[in-house]
Amino acid sequence: MNTEIKQTDVELIQGDITKAEVDAIVNAANSELIGGGGVDGAIRRAGGAAIENACAEIRRREGGCPTGKAVITPGGDLYAKYVIHTAGPVWEGGNSGEAELLASCYQESLRLTIGNDIQSIAFPSISTGVYGYPTEKAAVVALTAVKEFVLQSNAVPTTIQFILFDEATHTCYVDALHTLNF
Ligand code: ADP
């Protein structure tokens, strides 16, 4: 479904983010920037060595990517020119700052679009796989964070997609979008 916020389209799509025809896709990475399973493994497999080489360089230079922050690498063999890697929080019951950290993942990722000529970006559902963040809660945090960024920033991508792998996750995001009255 498409919803207008200012001039930015927010689209909720069920599918595989490695196939997204956007300028940048976001990876639900770990803070070590070491290849994992889930969406991270899928992106690294599809993008090839250019992604791992760039992650290795960031590991050497900065030690990795702290939870709630984001770093950018080339997209390698992907359609997307860039991969923005963000480390989501592990769910520990909700009282350990998980919501703030998750919101920060979306906002820091969007911040990296500025200055990198990124007009379109696709997000997966960060933290709701192995990291165990309840999807209904994560969807509200994700969409609220994106909405706040779009309302506060002058330079925003014209297209922001959420590419949700399975039907249950897609449904949670659609419900959250309605609840938030976008
Ligand atoms: P995290 O460690 O942040 O929880 P995961 O990769 O385990 O990250 O899961 C995050 C979400 O990404 C889950 O909803 C999972 O189903 C989804 N996912 C896995 N593969 C893909 C893919 N190819 N495209 C989009 N989403 C995916």
Boltz pocket constraint, residues with backbone or C-beta under 6 A from the ligand:
constraints:
  - pocket:
      binder: B
      contacts: [[A, 15], [A, 16], [A, 17], [A, 18], [A, 28], [A, 29], [A, 37], [A, 38], [A, 39], [A, 40], [A, 42], [A, 88], [A, 124], [A, 125], [A, 126], [A, 127], [A, 128], [A, 129], [A, 130], [A, 131], [A, 132], [A, 133], [A, 163], [A, 164], [A, 165], [A, 166], [A, 169]]
      max_distance: 6.0
